[in-house]
Amino acid sequence: MKEKLKGYDFTLIITPILLASFGIVMIYSASMVSAVVDGLDSTYYLFRQVQWFILSIIGFIFCCIFPYKYYQNLIKLILLISVIMLLGVLIFGDTAHNATRSMEILGLRIQPSEFVKLALIIYLASVYSKKQMYIGDFFKGVFPPLILTFIMIALIVVQPDIGTASIILFVVGTIIISSGIRFKHILLLFTFSAVLLVLIVPRMITETRIARFTGAYQPFLNPDGTGYHLIQSYLAIGGGGLSGEGLGQSVQKLGFLWGAHTDFIMAVIAEELGVFGVVMVIGLFTVITLRGLFISKKCTDSFGSLLAIGISSMVAIQAIINLGAISGVLPITGVTLPFISYGGSSLLALMISMGILNNIARTVRLKEQEPKTIEPEPINNLTHRRGSSWPI
């Protein structure tokens, strides 16, 4: 058993499991009242999240064992499944809150965009690792993979799911910059993206989306309307103080705070566990991110390195967007808090990602522990190094 566990990064095993377990506790605390109000059992969301947690642990263990380099051989299949799922959710998906983001597959409610995030990370890491020889050529090395990437992002935008699309764009940017492209190509991509946004954004502007911005940056102009959710989040965060009101003692979850067990679960954590709870959660996210970046630096394989960067940045970016939304720094986009918010697809995709990251870490460690063979130096080199004292 000890030999089988050799090389695994126990920090990256314990941290995500700890976050997900903590999330189960907080989901129950945040949802027990709203579940009863909706005519459900108080443990409804708890048991559903536990089921997904068990499935996620299975996926995590499998991906810890499965060699990450094999994903390069499965790229076409991964992309094909991703596109089919994105098209499938638009055709057969269920619409809720004016968005079509999920569909039922084999009795499970799946949100394909959560898995597409990981699929695109694997795809871009694979492609750019193979293009290292001509990464300096924009039209040959940099641009081609972005065509398929933008198509998949467009399929997510039309759901609409702007939050997930934003996460993907930031993660894609991180991978591209980390791949070693030239600075002038970064500027070119930035300019192209800016022009594209100028053309697209005016057509996407609706009263609902404008309300998200006014609600985020001027919530008290309409406290009973667009600013209501953020104000309730402020009350929850401010009410917690340093040590919190105590687990299960949140007032805002009693019908005041919308999405208490999903998008705004950190507000409930702040109210019940105070600053200590918030710092603990942010600290664990920081550990995952820094550990992933450290692994990427140690990995000598460009595919593994870019894959580790993509996964760790995905966790960090998603957490930042969620925390920015509940604090009024960013507009509310429906992005959940990684590992903690209620949502089976998100938890499963994240735990699979952590399994892949662990497999990269194990590969790096085992390679470092391999005995290094010292090749004998040519006699001329030895003579040169020793000078005249070496007998010839």
N, C-alpha and C positions, 0 to 999 in steps of 0.2 A: 504493500500500500504506500509506504514511504517513497519507494522508487517511482510509483505512478504519479505521485503528487509533486515530484521533484521539478523545480523550475517555475512553478506557478506563482503568480504575484498575489499573495494573500491579501494585500491591501486592496487590490482590485476585485477580490472575491468578497471580502467582508463589507466594504463600503457600499456597493450597490445593493447588496442584500439587506444591509442595515437601513438604507434609505427606503427601500421598498417595504420593509417590515414596519418601519415608522409610518410610512404612508398609509398602510392598512389601518393602523390605530387611529390616525387622524381622519381618514375617510369615514370610519365608523362614528367618530366624535362629531364630525361636521355634517353628516347626512342622516343621523338617526331621527331627527325631528322632521326634516323635509320629506323623508321617506314615508313617515306616518301620515303627514299632511296629504301626500299624493295617493294615499290608500294602500301603501305597501307595508310590509313588515319592517320594523326598525333596523333589522340586520340585512335588509335586501342588498344594499350596495356593498356592505362588508363581505358577504358570502360570494358575491360575484367577483369582487376584486381578489379574494383569496383563491378562487378557481383560476383566474388569470395568473396569479402569482405562482401557483403550482406549475402551470403550463410554461411560464417564463423561466422557472428554475430548470425545467427539462431542456428548454432551448438554450439556456445559459451553459449547462453542463455539456451538451452536445457540441456547441461552438467552441468551448474551451478545449475539447479533444480534437475536433476536426481541423486539420492543417489549413491555415489561412491562405496559403499559396494556391490551393486548389480552387479558390473562388475565381481566379483568373481564367480557369478552364470552363467556368460556369457562367461567364459574363453574358453571353447571348441569351441563355435560358433565363437568367435573372432579369434582364431588360425586357424580354418578351412577356414574362409574367407580370412585370410592373406595368407595362403599357396596357395589357389586357385588363388588369385590375382597375386602372384609372379610367379606361373606357367603360368597363363594366359598371362602375359605381355611378357614372353619368347616365347610363341607360337603365340599370336595374336597381339603383340605390334608393334609399329612403330619404325623403326631404324633411328636414326639421329646422325651424328658425330660418327659413328661406335659403337653406344650404343643403346640398346633396353630397355628403362626405362619407357615408358608411353604407355597407350592404351586408347581407347575411350569407355566410359561406359555411357549409357543414354545421349549421346550427349555432355558429359563432358570429357575433356582430363585429365586423372587421372595418377598420378605417385604412384603406390602402395607402394613403399619403404618408402614414407613419412608417411604413416599410419602404416606400419609395425613397425616403431620405437616406436610408442605409444603402439601398440599391445604387443610388447615384454616387455615394461615397466610394463604394467598391468599384464601380465603373470608372470614375475619374481617376482614382488611385491606380487602377490597372493600366488605363490608357496612357496617362502621363508618365508612368514608370517605364513604359515601353518606348516612349517618344523622347527619352532623355538625350539621345544622340542628336536630335534636331529640335530641341525645345526652344532654341533661339529663333526658329523660323515660325512666324506667327500663323501663316495660312496652312502650313504643313504640320506644325507641332502643337499649336495652341487652340486654334479656332474650331477645327472639325468636331471634337467631342462636345463642344458647347451647343451645337445644332440640336442634337438629341436631348441634351439637358434642358434647353429652353422649351422644346416641345413638351416635355414632361412637366415642366413648371407651368406652362400654359394650361395643361389639362387640370392642374391643381387649382389654378387661379379661377377657372370657369366654374368650379364647384359651388360657390367660391370659398377658398381657404387661403386668405391672404397671409395669415400668420405662418402657416407651414411653408408657403412659397417664399416668404421672407427668410425663414431659417435656412432653407435650401440655398438661396442666393448668397447668404453670408458664408455658409459652409463651403460652397463652390468657390467663392472668392478666396477663402483661406487655403484651400487645396491648390488652387492655381498659383497663388503667390508662393506657396511652399514648394512648388514643383521646380522652381528655378528659372521662371521666364524673365525676360528682360524688363527693366523698369519702364521703358517706352511702350512696351506691349501692355503693361498694367494700366498706363495712362490711356492707351487706345481703347482698352476694354471699358475703363471707367467712362470715357467720353461716349462710347457707343451705348452703354447702359443708360447714361443720362439722357441722351437723345431719345432712346426708346421709351423711357419713362415720361418724357415731355409729350410724346405722341400718344401714349397709352393712358396715362393718368387722367386727362380730361374726360375720356370716354368712360372711365370707371367711377367718376365722382357721382355719388348719390347722396341724398339727404341723410341716409343712415351712416354712411362713411364720414360725412362731414361732422355728424353728431358725435362720432367716436373721438374726433380731434377736439371739438369744443368741450366734450365731457371730460377729456383728459387734462386739458390745459386751462379751462375755465369752468370747472364743475359747479361753482357756486352761482353762476349766472342762471342755471336751471336745476336747482337742487332736487326737485321732484321729477325731473325728466332725464336729460342726457347726463347730468352729473351725479345722479342718485347712487349708482353702483360704486363709483370711486369714493364718494363721501362716506358711504357705509364701510368701505375698506379702510379709510382714514380712521373712522371711529373704532374699528376693530384693532388696528395697529396701535393707535394711541391709548386705547383702554388697557392694553396688556402690560404696559410699563416694562420694568426690568425683569421681573420674575413671572409675570402673567397672572391671570385669574385662576388658573388651575385647569388641569385636563378635564374636558367635558363641560367647562363652565362658561363657554362663549355665549354672549348675548346676541351678537350679530347673526349667528347661524340660525336663530329662531325666526326665520322668514324675512329678515332685513337684508341680508347679504346674498345676492344672487350668485350661484355657482360656488357655494361655500366648500363643496367637496371636489370641485374641478378647478376652474381657472383661479379662484380666489382662496384656495386652501392655505396659502401662506399667510393671509390675513387672519385666518382662524388660528394658525400656529402662533402668530404674534400675540393674539389676544389671550390664548390659553397658556402659552409657555413663555411669553415675553421675549425680551431681547436675547436671552440665553438660547431659547429654541430656534430663533431666526439665525443667530450666529452659528449654531451647531449645524443647521442644514446647509447654510452657505459654505461653511468650512468643509463639509463632506463633498460638496460639488467641486470645491477648489482642489481637494485631494485627488479626485478623479481626473480633473482637467490637467493638473500639473504632472500627475503620474503618467497619463497618456502622452503628454508632450515629452517627458523624460524617456519613455520607451521609444518614441519616434526618433529621438536623437541617437539612442543607442543602437537602433536597428540599422544594419548595413544594407538591407534590401530596400530599394526605393519604393516598391509596392507596399511593403509592410510599414515603412515610415510614413508614407502619405495616408495610408489607411488609418494608422494610429492618430495622426493629426486630424483627419476628418471626423473620426468618432469622438475624440476628446473635445474638439471645437463644437460639435453638434450639441453635446450635453451643456457646455458652457453658454453657447448662444441661446439655446432654448430657455435655460434658467434665467439669463439676463433679460430676455424679452418678457418672460412671465413676471419677474420681479419689477421690471420697469412699468408694466401695465398696472399692477396693484398699488404702486406708489405714485402714479401720475406722471412718471417720467416719459412713458411711451403710451400711445393709444392702446385701448383694449382690442386685442385681435383674436382672442380665443385660444391662445397658446397655453398649454398646461404646464405645470411644474414637473420636471422629469422625475420619474420613479415614485412620486408622492401623490400627484393628482389622480382622481378616479379615471380610469380608462384602460381597458385591456390591451388594445392594439399598441398604445404608446408604451406600456410597461413591457410587453413582449418584445417589441422592436429594440427597446433600450437594453434589456437584459441579453438579447442576442448580440447586440453591439459590444456589450461588456465581455461576453464570452469570446468574441473575436479578438478584442483587445488583450484579453488574458492569454490567448493562444500566441499572439505576437510576442508578448512579454516572456512566455515560456520558451519560445524559439530563440529569443535573444539571450536569455540566461543560459540555456543549454549550450549554445554556441560559445559563450564566454567561458564555460566550464570545461570545454573540450581541451585535452592536452595539446599544447602547441609544440609542433615538431621544429627543431632548430636545424636548418639545413647547413651542412658544412660549407664554410666560405672557401672560395678559391685560394690557393696558396699564395697567389700574388697579392690579394687583399690583405691576408694575414701578415705577409712580409712588409707591406706598406705601413700597416698599423703598428707593428712592433719595432719597425726601424732596423737598425743594424744589430740589435741584440738578439734577433731571431736567427737561429742557425740555419744556414742554407745547405 
